[in-house]
């Protein structure tokens, strides 16, 4: 069995170059006698993610099944040496060994999703390698802080562990899961998922691509000297930190929802807006709400019912008067990365 009293926290302190956009759910697989492994080749063609290994669930993001102690993922009992497969297409951000997680593989996926595979007996992929859904990335083991063979499979989006009931339903305590089975969860932003690819993914030093170029364009518009080359290097990092410091948020160099929201609303004059308003200021608002809340509002410059609902949701989440009117306090919150 997996040791239960202490909470598992296997987040790395450094991300490496060539990272694709990511998100994360956690599952741990422990040794039991009843394990049904299937290839799941057909299932891998459907849905956004698949179950990476077969076994019996002994823990979930709601806690360990027996003790109820805090836990960030699913524990699935499985035999040493059983294959572990990538849950979705992505890029390996980490393939290493550390004291607590043991042999670890972390994969970044589209839409801000990330999956972690811990306590592996062996690793079959390298940092920076691109992988396909269903590709073998390692084997179940008991390395690190573990008292039995298991896979710790963890899923997050934008560094937040997913604890939605609709996801947990697929990994109920005591149930047996089969490798390759489609996970019945939307996973917005992933191919086969429930939404479009995130236009404002979490970015950090080492990332590259169109999203970084978009970031650099906004930084330049905000008065920072950066080259629009699509590479998040030292100069872009410096510009991000300078922008974050200017707006009064944590200057950690990581571009998340709040920093994106502040960047895309930076050019706005702060005109008071309400349902029925239209124009460029509304477009800035819509982009800011999409970036900050992860919404998919049409950036059409028309403040209709959907945009008003998003404004109200934002105001409530920030402790502002939730009247749907975008005045100085709402603009200030968006522009300061709240």
N, C-alpha and C positions, 0 to 999 in steps of 0.2 A: 504493500500500500504506500501511497504518497504520504510524506510527513505532513500533518495538518495544522499544528498549532500556529505556525508563523505564516504570514501572508507572502505569497510569491510576488516578487517585483523584479522583473528581469529586463527592464528597459535599459538600453545602452546609453552611454553618455555622449557618444559621438556618432554621427552619420557619415557615410563615406560618399565619394564622388559618384557621378553617373546614376543618381537616384531617380527612379520613376515616381510618379505621384502615388500616395499610399493610403491605407486604412487597416483595422485589426480586430479579430475575435480569438479567444484563447481556449484551447482544448488540451487536456493532459490524458495520456493513455497509459494505464497501469496493467500489469500482468494478471490475467485470470485464466481460468480453464476454458471459458466459452468465448471464442473469438471467430467471427465469420468474416474472412477477407474475400472481397470480390474485385475484379479488375475495374469495373465501372466504366469501361471504354465508351459505351453508348451514352451513359449518363453524363460523361464529361463533355459531350457535345451540346448539352442543354444547360440552361441556368448560368448564373454568374460564378458560383463557387461550388466545389464538391467537397465531401468529407475526405480528409487526407489519409486517414487510417481507420482500420476497423477495430472494434472493441466494445467494452461496457463502460458507460458513463459513470464516473465516481465523483465528479465535481463539475461545477458550472460557474459562470461569472457571478452568480448569486451566493456562492459559497460551496464548501465541500459537502458532499451528500450526507455523510454520517455526522460530522461535528457541527456543520453550519458555519465554521470559521471562514473569514473573508478569503476570497480567491478571485482571480481575474479571468478564469477560463474554464474549459471543459477538461476533466480528467477521464481518459478512456483507457480501460485496461487492455493491454495488448502484449504479445510475446516479443522478447528480445530478437532483433533481426528482421522483424516484419517491415515491409516497405512503407515509407511515408512519401506521399505525393503532393505536389504543389496544388493548392486549392484553386488557383486561377493563374492566368498569364501574368507575368511581371518580371521584375529585375531583382536579383539577389542583392540586398543592401549589406547584409552581414552573413558571413559563414565563418564562425570562429568558436572558441571555447572560453568560457569564463567560469569562475568558481560556483556561482549560484545556478545558472541555467545549464551548465555543462556544455555539451556540443549544441550549438545554436545556429539556426538558419532564419533569417528575416527577409521577407520578400515584400517589395513595394509594388502596388498595383495601381491601375487608373482610378481616378475619382477620389483620391485621398485615402484609399484603403491600404491596409498593411496586414500581413499574416506572419505569425511567429511560430516556430517549431523548435521546442526545447527538449533537453535531456536525451538527445539522439545518441544512439550507439555509434553511428558513423554518419558522415556528411558526404553527399555525392555531387555537390555544386560549389562554385567559388564566388566570392564577392564580385559583383559587377556582371555576372552571367545572366543572360535572359533565359527564362524558363517558360514552358507551356503548361497549361492546366493538365494535370494527370501525369506530369513527368516525375520520376522518382528523384527525390532530393536528399534522401537519407534513410536511416532505419531506426526503429524504436529501440530505446536503450534506457539506462538508468544513471546517466552521468550528472554531475552537479549535485545539488541538494535534493536528493531523491532516495527513497528507500525501496524502490522497485521499478522494473521496466515500465516506461510510460512515455507517451508523447504529450507535451504541453503545447496545444494548438491555440493560439490567441489571435483574435480578430479585432481591429480598431479602425476607426476612421478619424483622420486628423488627430491622432494621438489620444482618442477617447475610446475606451473599451465599450463594445456594443453589448448592452444588457436587455435589449428589447425582448419582450415575451414571445414575439413571433419567431425570433431566432432560437431562443431557449427551448421552444417546443420541439425542435429537431434534435435536441440533446438532453432529454429528460433523465434524471438520476435513475440508474438501474437499467436503462434501456441499452440495447445493443445496436450499434451503428455499423454500416457497411462501407468500406472504402469505395470511393467513386460515386456514391449516391449524391444526387443534386441536393444542395441545401435550400430549403424553401424560404428564402429571404430575399427582399428586393435588391439589396446592394446597388443603390442608385449610383450611376457613374461607371459601372463595370459593363463590359460587353455582355449582353444577355441579362443585364440587371434591369432595374426599374426606372432609370432616368438617364439624362444626358451626362456626358463627361463634365466634371467640375471645371468651370472656367476660372476658378480662383483656388487652385490647389495649394496646400501648404508647401512652401519652398524654403530651402536653406542652402548654405554654401555647398557646392559640389553638384547641384542640380543643373540641368541644361535642357534646352528645348524652347518651344513656342511660348509656354507659360512664363518662362524666365524672361524671354524677350518682351512679353507683355508687361511684366513687372518693371523691367528697365525703362520701357516707354513711359510708364506712370511716374517712375522716380525722376526721369528727366523733366517731365512736365511739372513736377513739384520743385524743380530747381536744383536737382542733384546731378553732378557730372558722372555719367556712366556710359559705357559703350553698349549699344544694343546688339550684342552678339549672341544672345541666348545662352550665355555661360555665367552661372552664379559663382563668380570668383571673388577675390579679395576686394576689388573696387566696388562691386555690387554690394558685398557684405557691409562695407564701410558706409555706403549710401543708405542702406536699409537701417542701420543702427542710428545714423544721423537723423533720418526721418522719424524713427521711433522716439528718439530723444526729444525732437522738436515738438511732437504731439503729446508728449508726457506719458507714454506707455513704456513697458519694460523693453529696454534696448538690447534684446538678445539675438538680433540678427535673423530670427526666424519669422517668415512671412506667413501668418495664419489669418483666420477670418477677420480679426479686428484690425490688423495692419492693412489687409486688403481693403476693408471697408473705408478706412481713413484715406488710403491712396486714391481710390476711385471717386471719392466725394471731395477731395482736396480742391478741385477747380470750381466747385459750386459756390455761388455768392451767398447762399443761405436764405433765399427768398421763401417767405411763408407759403406753404402748400397745403392743400386740402383736396378731398375728393372732388374731381371735376377740373383740377388744375392740369395744365399741359405745358410742354416746352422742354427746353434743354435741362432746366433745373430738375424736372421730374425724372429725366433719364439718369442724371447723376444719382438721384435718390434711389431709383430702381437698381442701379448697379451696386450701390452701397448695401442695400438690403439683401440682394442676391449674394454678395460676398460675405456679409456678416452673418446672415441667418442660413445660408445654404439654400436659398429659395431659387426658383426658376421663373421669376417674373419676366414677362416680355418687356424688353427695354424699348418701349414705343413712345415714351414721353407723355403718356396719358395716365393720370392718377385715377384709376377705376377702383372697383370693389376689391379686386385681388391685391392691388398695391396698398389700398387702405388697410386691409386685413394684416398685411405684412408690417405696415407702420405700427399698428396697434400691438402686434406681437412683439415687435422690437421695443416699443415703449414700456410694455409690461415687464419684459425681461431686464430692462435697465432701471426699473423703479421710477419711471417718468409717468406723467399724467397720460393715460392711455385714451386719448380723445381722437386719434387719427389725424390730428393736425400737426404738420411738420413746421415747428417754430424754432426759435433760437436754441432751446434746450435739446431738442432732438437732433438738430444739425450739429450742435456742439459735441454731443455724444458720439455721433458717427465720425466726425472729423478728428476726434481725439482718441479713436480706437477703443471705445468702451463696448 
